[in-house]
Amino acid sequence: MRNCSSYLEIGSRWGGTFIVICEVLRRMNPGFKRAIAVDLIEETPFIERYSNIAKDDGLEIVYFKGSSTSDEFKRMITEYKPDISLVDGDHKIAGALKDHMLVRQF
């Protein structure tokens, strides 16, 4: 995707897919400036290390520990308005649909 300045991943877990997608977006988009990882677990060492490396290149990594259905998360993405999202949190159809409905406007 061209002209992408921000990315959101719901269900980042260890961070492998998150980091790969961020790197692809960084190389394709000079204006790529922010990536948001969301999961129920604590930030992993992989994401933490990547965040430290990426900030030297001007990429802000935001880690949200919590549910994508929380009011706090809804406020955050309404403020950030991600250009592209990957929904990989709740693997049940109802949960994936809720996440999709939440982010599809962006």
Residue, then its C-alpha position, 0 to 999 in steps of 0.5 A: m500500500r502506497n501513501c500509508s503513514s500508519y498501521l494498526e495490528i490487532g492481535s500482535r502477540w509476539g510481534g513477528t508479523f507486526i515487525v515484518i509488515c512495519e518494515v515493508l511499509r517503511r520501505m514503500n512509504p517515506g511518510f510512514k510514521r506510526a505503528i500500533a500493536v494491540d494484544l492482551i499480553e504484556e509487550t514482548p521483548f521483540i516489540e520492545r527492541y524493535s520500538n527502540i530501533a525504529k524510533d531512531d528512524g522516526l517511526e513511533i511504535v505504540y503498544f496497547k495492552g488490552s482489549s480491542t473492545s475497550d473504550e480506551f482502545k476505541r478512543m485511541i484509534t479514533e485519535y490516530k486513525p490508522d491507514i491500514s489494519l490487520v485484524d488477528g485478535d479474536h479468531k472467532i467470527a463474532g470477535a473478528l467482525k467486531d474488530h473489523m467494524l471498529v477499524r473499517q472506517f479508517 
